Amino acid sequence: MRKYFIFGGANIDIQAMLSSKARLAESNPSSIKTTFGGVGRNIARAIANYNSCYFISAFSKSTLFIPLLDDLNQHSVDTTLSKVFKNKDTSMYIDIVDEDGVVIGASDMSLIESLKKEDVKEAVLKTEDNDIIVVEANLPYDVLEYILKNAKGYKIMDAVSSKKMGKVKELLILTDLIKLNNLEYNMLKDTKINDYIITYGNALEIKIGGEKYHITHNKVHSLNPTGCGDTFIGTFAANINNGLKLAIIESIKAAAASALILESVPSKEDINKITVDDLSIVFEEIK
């Protein structure tokens, strides 16, 4: 039976939703809420809408740790292979969003940067050829290298940001599929990569095996952009056995649902509210 292993970060998200366009150097009226987030955590939660999975991360024994862990375990995400640090703070991510999208984001990555190869070894040894492995580029370089060289199965990387690409370019040949945006892809033109998904907002390009498509869809007004890309790649990983086109359609629906809610990851019920007709998805084959 296929298993899913997600290696990445988990944190507390603090989101400030401004009621109008941001005005710098002054206080802005807003609504502020706290949710659970982190690239790896979001991917794991997206996969768990369809399949149970293992999430391998760094957690702290702070007062924020228990509810974060409980939320994952309540949604079929197994965290028993994660590392718990006694004397570190829980990771935090803060974003400020106005009517035009994210104004500024700030993240504390010190907890995930504490991971060592030995902290992920047990999980890596559990992987088998039929499994799906998802890693995020925020992981320490030596940990990423160890996972990609030693884990069995189909390996997917989330690029996360253009800044991270400079760090991990030489590891991309070890991945089977990478999800990235146009800026990140342009940085890799001289780098050998295998298959890829490039996102462009309301369009994407995908190359997997002998299939290559440019895909467009209706633009979705984003109430909350945080987590949309994570939800997309997690949903794709969970549906990859259903054929490329169906996996992409479900992933676009999931990302659209993510944009319309205040949580980082939508539920399966949220996703099912989005129809193909709402999105007008068009596949154009690239020769």
C-alpha positions in Angstrom: 0.0 0.0 0.0 1.3 3.4 -1.0 2.4 5.7 1.9 3.0 9.4 1.9 5.9 11.1 3.7 6.1 14.9 4.0 9.3 16.5 5.3 9.0 20.2 6.2 8.1 22.9 8.6 5.1 23.6 10.9 4.4 26.9 12.5 1.8 29.3 13.9 0.5 31.8 11.4 -0.5 35.3 12.5 -2.6 36.9 9.7 -3.6 40.6 9.6 -6.3 41.3 7.0 -6.4 45.0 6.4 -9.8 46.6 5.7 -8.3 48.8 2.9 -5.1 49.4 0.9 -2.1 49.4 3.2 -0.8 52.7 4.5 2.8 52.5 5.5 4.3 54.2 8.6 0.9 54.3 10.3 -1.6 51.9 12.0 -4.0 50.1 9.7 -7.5 48.9 10.8 -7.5 45.2 10.4 -8.8 41.8 11.6 -6.1 39.6 13.1 -6.3 35.9 13.6 -4.0 33.0 14.4 -4.0 29.7 12.5 -1.8 26.8 12.0 0.6 26.8 9.0 4.0 26.0 7.6 4.7 24.7 4.1 5.2 21.1 5.1 2.3 21.2 7.5 0.0 22.6 4.9 1.1 20.0 2.3 0.5 17.2 4.8 -3.0 18.6 5.7 -3.9 18.8 2.0 -2.8 15.2 1.4 -4.8 14.1 4.4 -8.0 15.3 2.7 -7.5 12.1 0.6 -5.0 9.8 2.3 -3.4 9.4 5.7 0.3 10.5 5.8 3.4 10.8 7.8 4.6 14.3 8.6 8.3 14.7 9.6 9.0 18.1 11.1 10.6 19.9 14.1 8.3 20.8 17.0 8.9 22.5 20.3 7.5 21.8 23.7 6.0 25.2 24.0 2.4 26.0 25.0 1.6 26.3 21.3 2.9 22.8 20.5 0.0 20.7 21.8 -2.9 22.3 19.8 -0.7 22.3 16.6 0.0 18.6 17.1 -3.6 17.8 18.0 -4.9 19.5 14.9 -2.6 17.4 12.7 -3.4 14.1 14.5 -7.1 14.8 14.2 -6.8 15.1 10.4 -5.1 11.7 9.7 -1.5 13.2 9.8 0.9 10.9 11.7 3.6 12.9 13.5 5.2 10.1 15.4 8.4 10.4 13.3 8.9 14.1 14.0 11.5 15.6 16.3 10.5 17.4 19.4 12.9 20.0 20.9 12.6 20.9 24.5 14.3 24.3 24.7 13.2 26.0 21.4 10.3 28.3 20.5 7.6 27.2 18.1 8.1 28.6 14.6 6.0 31.7 13.7 4.9 33.2 10.4 3.3 36.7 10.2 1.7 38.1 7.1 -0.1 41.4 6.4 -2.6 41.3 3.6 -4.5 44.2 2.0 -6.9 44.3 -0.9 -4.1 43.8 -3.3 -2.6 40.7 -1.7 0.3 40.0 0.7 1.9 43.3 1.7 4.7 41.8 3.8 5.5 38.5 5.4 8.0 37.5 8.0 9.0 34.0 9.2 11.1 32.5 12.0 12.8 29.4 10.5 15.1 28.6 13.4 13.2 25.6 14.5 13.2 23.7 11.2 16.9 24.7 10.7 17.6 22.7 13.9 16.8 19.4 12.1 19.7 17.0 11.6 20.1 14.0 9.3 19.7 11.7 12.2 16.3 13.3 13.0 14.8 12.1 9.7 16.7 8.8 9.3 13.9 6.6 10.8 11.3 8.0 8.4 13.7 7.7 5.4 14.3 4.0 6.2 10.5 3.4 6.3 10.1 4.5 2.7 9.4 2.0 -0.1 9.5 2.2 -3.9 5.7 2.8 -4.3 5.6 5.7 -1.8 5.3 9.5 -2.4 7.9 11.7 -0.8 7.4 15.5 -0.5 10.1 17.9 0.7 10.2 21.6 1.0 13.3 23.7 0.2 13.3 25.3 3.6 14.9 22.2 5.1 18.6 22.4 5.9 20.7 21.5 2.9 22.3 18.4 4.4 18.9 17.1 5.5 17.4 17.7 2.0 20.4 15.9 0.4 20.1 13.0 2.8 16.4 12.5 2.1 16.7 12.9 -1.7 19.6 10.5 -1.9 18.3 7.8 0.5 14.5 7.8 0.5 12.8 5.4 -1.9 9.7 6.4 -3.9 8.5 9.3 -6.1 10.1 12.5 -4.8 8.4 15.9 -5.1 10.0 19.2 -4.0 8.2 22.5 -3.3 10.6 25.3 -4.2 9.1 27.7 -1.6 11.0 30.8 -2.8 13.5 32.0 -5.4 16.0 32.6 -2.5 15.9 28.9 -1.7 16.6 27.8 -5.3 20.2 29.1 -5.2 20.8 26.8 -2.2 19.4 23.6 -3.6 19.9 23.8 -7.4 22.4 21.0 -7.5 19.9 18.7 -5.6 17.1 19.1 -8.2 18.3 16.3 -10.4 17.6 14.0 -7.4 13.9 15.0 -7.5 11.2 13.5 -9.8 9.0 16.6 -9.8 9.5 20.2 -8.6 6.7 22.8 -8.1 7.9 26.4 -8.6 6.8 29.7 -10.0 8.0 31.5 -13.1 10.7 33.5 -11.3 12.1 30.4 -9.7 12.0 28.5 -13.0 14.0 31.3 -14.7 16.7 30.8 -12.2 17.0 27.2 -13.2 17.4 27.5 -17.0 21.0 26.3 -16.8 20.2 23.5 -14.3 19.2 20.0 -15.2 15.8 19.2 -13.8 13.4 16.4 -14.4 9.6 17.0 -14.4 8.1 20.3 -13.2 4.9 22.3 -12.4 5.3 26.1 -13.0 2.6 28.3 -11.5 1.6 31.7 -13.0 -1.4 32.8 -10.9 -4.3 31.7 -13.1 -2.2 29.6 -15.4 0.4 26.9 -15.1 2.7 24.7 -17.2 3.3 21.1 -16.4 5.7 18.5 -17.7 5.5 14.9 -16.5 6.9 12.0 -18.5 5.8 12.4 -22.0 3.0 14.8 -21.2 3.4 18.6 -21.3 0.5 21.1 -21.0 -0.1 24.8 -20.6 -3.2 25.2 -18.5 -5.4 28.3 -17.9 -8.4 28.9 -15.6 -10.5 31.7 -14.4 -8.9 34.0 -11.9 -10.1 33.5 -8.3 -10.4 36.6 -6.0 -8.1 35.8 -3.1 -9.4 36.4 0.4 -6.2 34.8 1.7 -3.3 33.7 -0.5 -1.4 32.0 2.3 -1.3 28.2 1.7 -2.7 28.1 -1.8 0.5 26.8 -3.4 1.0 24.3 -0.6 -2.6 23.1 -1.0 -2.1 22.7 -4.7 1.0 20.5 -4.6 -0.3 18.4 -1.6 -3.6 17.8 -3.5 -1.6 16.9 -6.6 0.5 14.4 -4.7 -2.5 12.8 -3.2 -4.2 12.4 -6.6 -1.3 11.6 -8.9 -2.5 8.0 -9.4 -5.7 9.3 -10.9 -4.1 10.5 -14.1 -2.4 13.8 -14.8 -5.4 15.8 -16.0 -7.7 14.7 -13.1 -4.9 15.4 -10.6 -4.4 18.9 -12.0 -8.1 19.7 -12.0 -8.5 18.6 -8.4 -5.4 20.6 -7.4 -6.7 23.8 -9.1 -10.0 23.4 -7.3 -8.2 22.9 -4.0 -6.0 26.0 -4.5 -9.1 28.0 -5.4 -10.9 26.8 -2.3 -7.8 27.7 -0.2 -7.9 31.3 -1.6 -11.5 31.7 -0.5 -11.1 30.8 3.2 -9.2 32.3 6.1 -7.5 28.9 7.0 -4.3 27.9 5.2 -5.8 24.6 3.9 -9.4 23.9 2.8 -11.4 20.9 3.8 -12.6 18.4 1.3 -16.0 19.9 1.7 -14.6 23.4 0.8 -12.9 21.8 -2.3 -16.1 20.1 -3.4 -17.9 23.5 -3.5 -15.7 24.5 -6.4 -16.8 23.2 -9.8 -15.0 22.8 -13.0 -17.5 25.2 -14.6 -16.5 27.8 -12.0 -12.9 27.6 -13.1 -13.2 27.1 -16.9 -10.0 25.0 -17.0 -8.4 24.7 -20.4 -5.6 22.3 -21.3 -3.4 23.2 -24.2 -0.9 20.4 -25.2 2.7 21.6 -25.8 4.6 19.7 -28.4 
